[in-house]
Amino acid sequence: MEVGVPDLYIALPNGKSLHCELKTEAKDSKQSPDQIALQLKLESLGHTYVVCRNFQEFKKILNKHIKEA
């Protein structure tokens, strides 16, 4: 596995994609420099990248992006 790759890649309708990094709610649960670098690269290419800290947040974000696709 490549360093910095998000935990989840979700293919959405109409050629859209959602990249999701899963972190805990703990204050020390942060993205690594490699993860931040890849996030910036993906976003510069027009992809959506999110960091989710719990299942409810993930579900809300996923539903939003499915409706918008």
DRENTORKOL-3810 file (N, C-alpha, C; in nm, 4 decimals):
REM DRENTORKOL-3810
@n.u->0.0834; n.v->-0.1173; n.w->0.0000; ca.u->0.0000; ca.v->0.0000; ca.w->0.0000; c.u->0.0885; c.v->0.1246; c.w->0.0000
@n.u->0.0492; n.v->0.2221; n.w->-0.0760; ca.u->0.1241; ca.v->0.3468; ca.w->-0.0868; c.u->0.1039; c.v->0.4350; c.w->0.0362
@n.u->0.2070; n.v->0.5021; n.w->0.0785; ca.u->0.2017; ca.v->0.5904; ca.w->0.1947; c.u->0.1105; c.v->0.7089; c.w->0.1650
@n.u->0.0229; n.v->0.7418; n.w->0.2614; ca.u->-0.0624; ca.v->0.8591; ca.w->0.2492; c.u->-0.1963; c.v->0.8366; c.w->0.1822
@n.u->-0.2211; n.v->0.7171; n.w->0.1306; ca.u->-0.3457; ca.v->0.6891; ca.w->0.0600; c.u->-0.4621; c.v->0.6891; c.w->0.1585
@n.u->-0.5748; n.v->0.7577; n.w->0.1241; ca.u->-0.6896; ca.v->0.7605; ca.w->0.2144; c.u->-0.7454; c.v->0.6202; c.w->0.2380
@n.u->-0.8144; n.v->0.6042; n.w->0.3493; ca.u->-0.8699; ca.v->0.4739; ca.w->0.3855; c.u->-0.9771; c.v->0.4252; c.w->0.2896
@n.u->-1.0591; n.v->0.5174; n.w->0.2415; ca.u->-1.1703; ca.v->0.4792; ca.w->0.1536; c.u->-1.1702; c.v->0.5602; c.w->0.0246
@n.u->-1.1984; n.v->0.4924; n.w->-0.0862; ca.u->-1.2232; ca.v->0.5574; ca.w->-0.2141; c.u->-1.3633; c.v->0.5161; c.w->-0.2527
@n.u->-1.4490; n.v->0.6128; n.w->-0.2774; ca.u->-1.5876; ca.v->0.5825; ca.w->-0.3112; c.u->-1.6178; c.v->0.6409; c.w->-0.4480
@n.u->-1.6510; n.v->0.5543; n.w->-0.5434; ca.u->-1.6914; ca.v->0.5991; ca.w->-0.6763; c.u->-1.8380; c.v->0.6404; c.w->-0.6695
@n.u->-1.8642; n.v->0.7633; n.w->-0.7106; ca.u->-1.9996; ca.v->0.8179; ca.w->-0.7083; c.u->-2.0538; c.v->0.8270; c.w->-0.8508
@n.u->-2.1844; n.v->0.8460; n.w->-0.8652; ca.u->-2.2414; ca.v->0.8629; ca.w->-0.9998; c.u->-2.1792; c.v->0.9816; c.w->-1.0736
@n.u->-2.1915; n.v->0.9796; n.w->-1.2045; ca.u->-2.1478; ca.v->1.0890; ca.w->-1.2921; c.u->-1.9974; c.v->1.1146; c.w->-1.2866
@n.u->-1.9189; n.v->1.0105; n.w->-1.2629; ca.u->-1.7741; ca.v->1.0230; ca.w->-1.2659; c.u->-1.7117; c.v->1.0940; c.w->-1.1475
@n.u->-1.7869; n.v->1.1159; n.w->-1.0417; ca.u->-1.7350; ca.v->1.1832; ca.w->-0.9223; c.u->-1.6707; c.v->1.0794; c.w->-0.8298
@n.u->-1.5856; n.v->1.1282; n.w->-0.7395; ca.u->-1.5245; ca.v->1.0382; ca.w->-0.6428; c.u->-1.5105; c.v->1.1083; c.w->-0.5089
@n.u->-1.5089; n.v->1.0279; n.w->-0.4045; ca.u->-1.4941; ca.v->1.0772; ca.w->-0.2683; c.u->-1.3824; c.v->0.9969; c.w->-0.2021
@n.u->-1.2817; n.v->1.0665; n.w->-0.1543; ca.u->-1.1698; ca.v->1.0038; ca.w->-0.0838; c.u->-1.1857; c.v->1.0374; c.w->0.0631
@n.u->-1.1864; n.v->0.9369; n.w->0.1479; ca.u->-1.2163; ca.v->0.9574; ca.w->0.2888; c.u->-1.1077; c.v->0.8985; c.w->0.3774
@n.u->-1.0519; n.v->0.9842; n.w->0.4606; ca.u->-0.9548; ca.v->0.9405; ca.w->0.5608; c.u->-1.0303; c.v->0.9246; c.w->0.6922
@n.u->-1.0177; n.v->0.8103; n.w->0.7553; ca.u->-1.0873; ca.v->0.7819; ca.w->0.8801; c.u->-0.9930; c.v->0.8040; c.w->0.9981
@n.u->-1.0345; n.v->0.8873; n.w->1.0903; ca.u->-0.9585; ca.v->0.9166; ca.w->1.2111; c.u->-1.0508; c.v->0.9024; c.w->1.3313
@n.u->-0.9922; n.v->0.8841; n.w->1.4463; ca.u->-1.0722; ca.v->0.8797; ca.w->1.5686; c.u->-1.0986; c.v->1.0224; c.w->1.6149
@n.u->-1.1806; n.v->1.0368; n.w->1.7168; ca.u->-1.2111; ca.v->1.1681; ca.w->1.7715; c.u->-1.1035; c.v->1.2172; c.w->1.8685
@n.u->-1.0039; n.v->1.1355; n.w->1.8949; ca.u->-0.8952; ca.v->1.1738; ca.w->1.9860; c.u->-0.8175; c.v->1.2926; c.w->1.9297
@n.u->-0.7753; n.v->1.3821; n.w->2.0171; ca.u->-0.7045; ca.v->1.5030; ca.w->1.9742; c.u->-0.5733; c.v->1.4718; c.w->1.9031
@n.u->-0.5108; n.v->1.3600; n.w->1.9367; ca.u->-0.3834; ca.v->1.3264; ca.w->1.8738; c.u->-0.3991; c.v->1.2476; c.w->1.7434
@n.u->-0.5215; n.v->1.2267; n.w->1.6997; ca.u->-0.5481; ca.v->1.1546; ca.w->1.5757; c.u->-0.5469; c.v->1.2542; c.w->1.4596
@n.u->-0.4298; n.v->1.2671; n.w->1.3972; ca.u->-0.4108; ca.v->1.3661; ca.w->1.2916; c.u->-0.3584; c.v->1.2997; c.w->1.1654
@n.u->-0.3749; n.v->1.3686; n.w->1.0548; ca.u->-0.3195; ca.v->1.3209; ca.w->0.9292; c.u->-0.1672; c.v->1.3338; c.w->0.9319
@n.u->-0.1025; n.v->1.2399; n.w->0.8664; ca.u->0.0425; ca.v->1.2463; ca.w->0.8514; c.u->0.0760; c.v->1.3481; c.w->0.7416
@n.u->0.1990; n.v->1.3937; n.w->0.7373; ca.u->0.2390; ca.v->1.4835; ca.w->0.6279; c.u->0.2144; c.v->1.4222; c.w->0.4890
@n.u->0.2370; n.v->1.2904; n.w->0.4759; ca.u->0.2103; ca.v->1.2236; ca.w->0.3475; c.u->0.0620; c.v->1.2281; c.w->0.3124
@n.u->-0.0255; n.v->1.2112; n.w->0.4117; ca.u->-0.1694; ca.v->1.2162; ca.w->0.3877; c.u->-0.2128; c.v->1.3568; c.w->0.3461
@n.u->-0.1579; n.v->1.4570; n.w->0.4115; ca.u->-0.1921; ca.v->1.5949; ca.w->0.3768; c.u->-0.1447; c.v->1.6274; c.w->0.2352
@n.u->-0.0246; n.v->1.5840; n.w->0.2002; ca.u->0.0281; ca.v->1.6085; ca.w->0.0658; c.u->-0.0605; c.v->1.5440; c.w->-0.0404
@n.u->-0.1037; n.v->1.4200; n.w->-0.0165; ca.u->-0.1898; ca.v->1.3526; ca.w->-0.1141; c.u->-0.3274; c.v->1.4177; c.w->-0.1182
@n.u->-0.3790; n.v->1.4614; n.w->-0.0044; ca.u->-0.5065; ca.v->1.5326; ca.w->-0.0014; c.u->-0.4994; c.v->1.6570; c.w->-0.0911
@n.u->-0.3946; n.v->1.7357; n.w->-0.0764; ca.u->-0.3794; ca.v->1.8569; ca.w->-0.1572; c.u->-0.3684; c.v->1.8238; c.w->-0.3058
@n.u->-0.2982; n.v->1.7170; n.w->-0.3389; ca.u->-0.2847; ca.v->1.6743; ca.w->-0.4783; c.u->-0.4198; c.v->1.6317; c.w->-0.5354
@n.u->-0.4927; n.v->1.5489; n.w->-0.4606; ca.u->-0.6239; ca.v->1.5033; ca.w->-0.5078; c.u->-0.7200; c.v->1.6206; c.w->-0.5250
@n.u->-0.7210; n.v->1.7116; n.w->-0.4294; ca.u->-0.8102; ca.v->1.8276; ca.w->-0.4386; c.u->-0.7719; c.v->1.9171; c.w->-0.5564
@n.u->-0.6428; n.v->1.9306; n.w->-0.5845; ca.u->-0.5998; ca.v->2.0125; ca.w->-0.6979; c.u->-0.6435; c.v->1.9524; c.w->-0.8313
@n.u->-0.6691; n.v->1.8221; n.w->-0.8318; ca.u->-0.7168; ca.v->1.7534; ca.w->-0.9517; c.u->-0.8694; c.v->1.7496; c.w->-0.9595
@n.u->-0.9366; n.v->1.8123; n.w->-0.8621; ca.u->-1.0820; ca.v->1.8202; ca.w->-0.8641; c.u->-1.1544; c.v->1.7118; c.w->-0.7872
@n.u->-1.0817; n.v->1.6277; n.w->-0.7143; ca.u->-1.1444; ca.v->1.5225; ca.w->-0.6350; c.u->-1.1878; c.v->1.5777; c.w->-0.4991
@n.u->-1.2824; n.v->1.5112; n.w->-0.4376; ca.u->-1.3275; ca.v->1.5496; ca.w->-0.3043; c.u->-1.2575; c.v->1.4603; c.w->-0.2021
@n.u->-1.2043; n.v->1.5228; n.w->-0.0985; ca.u->-1.1308; ca.v->1.4525; ca.w->0.0064; c.u->-1.1853; c.v->1.5011; c.w->0.1401
@n.u->-1.2206; n.v->1.4079; n.w->0.2267; ca.u->-1.2724; ca.v->1.4437; ca.w->0.3586; c.u->-1.2045; c.v->1.3603; c.w->0.4661
@n.u->-1.2026; n.v->1.4157; n.w->0.5863; ca.u->-1.1557; ca.v->1.3435; ca.w->0.7044; c.u->-1.2776; c.v->1.3230; c.w->0.7936
@n.u->-1.3084; n.v->1.1992; n.w->0.8254; ca.u->-1.4243; ca.v->1.1667; ca.w->0.9091; c.u->-1.3757; c.v->1.1122; c.w->1.0431
@n.u->-1.4411; n.v->1.1569; n.w->1.1485; ca.u->-1.3992; ca.v->1.1177; ca.w->1.2833; c.u->-1.4980; c.v->1.0255; c.w->1.3545
@n.u->-1.6124; n.v->0.9998; n.w->1.2918; ca.u->-1.7071; ca.v->0.9027; ca.w->1.3475; c.u->-1.8016; c.v->0.8574; c.w->1.2367
@n.u->-1.8765; n.v->0.7523; n.w->1.2637; ca.u->-1.9630; ca.v->0.6941; ca.w->1.1620; c.u->-2.0745; c.v->0.7892; c.w->1.1209
@n.u->-2.1298; n.v->0.8633; n.w->1.2149; ca.u->-2.2384; ca.v->0.9561; ca.w->1.1829; c.u->-2.1896; c.v->1.0642; c.w->1.0864
@n.u->-2.0704; n.v->1.1151; n.w->1.1096; ca.u->-2.0129; ca.v->1.2158; ca.w->1.0208; c.u->-1.9910; c.v->1.1572; c.w->0.8807
@n.u->-1.9370; n.v->1.0356; n.w->0.8745; ca.u->-1.9161; ca.v->0.9685; ca.w->0.7460; c.u->-2.0479; c.v->0.9510; c.w->0.6718
@n.u->-2.1490; n.v->0.9041; n.w->0.7418; ca.u->-2.2793; ca.v->0.8802; ca.w->0.6800; c.u->-2.3389; c.v->1.0098; c.w->0.6246
@n.u->-2.3294; n.v->1.1173; n.w->0.7011; ca.u->-2.3826; ca.v->1.2474; ca.w->0.6589; c.u->-2.3104; c.v->1.2974; c.w->0.5326
@n.u->-2.1782; n.v->1.2880; n.w->0.5336; ca.u->-2.1000; ca.v->1.3322; ca.w->0.4174; c.u->-2.1301; c.v->1.2472; c.w->0.2954
@n.u->-2.1348; n.v->1.1157; n.w->0.3124; ca.u->-2.1637; ca.v->1.0263; ca.w->0.2001; c.u->-2.3009; c.v->1.0546; c.w->0.1415
@n.u->-2.4034; n.v->1.0676; n.w->0.2256; ca.u->-2.5375; ca.v->1.0977; ca.w->0.1750; c.u->-2.5410; c.v->1.2293; c.w->0.0992
@n.u->-2.4711; n.v->1.3305; n.w->0.1499; ca.u->-2.4656; ca.v->1.4610; ca.w->0.0828; c.u->-2.4052; c.v->1.4481; c.w->-0.0562
@n.u->-2.2959; n.v->1.3756; n.w->-0.0676; ca.u->-2.2276; ca.v->1.3637; ca.w->-0.1961; c.u->-2.3041; c.v->1.2740; c.w->-0.2939
@n.u->-2.3756; n.v->1.1771; n.w->-0.2442; ca.u->-2.4580; ca.v->1.0939; ca.w->-0.3323; c.u->-2.5719; c.v->1.1783; c.w->-0.3903
@n.u->-2.6342; n.v->1.2600; n.w->-0.3083; ca.u->-2.7442; ca.v->1.3459; ca.w->-0.3547; c.u->-2.6966; c.v->1.4491; c.w->-0.4566
@n.u->-2.5735; n.v->1.4995; n.w->-0.4389; ca.u->-2.5199; ca.v->1.6025; ca.w->-0.5288; c.u->-2.4673; c.v->1.5449; c.w->-0.6591
@n.u->-2.4386; n.v->1.4154; n.w->-0.6627; ca.u->-2.3784; ca.v->1.3538; ca.w->-0.7824; c.u->-2.4805; c.v->1.3377; c.w->-0.8939
END
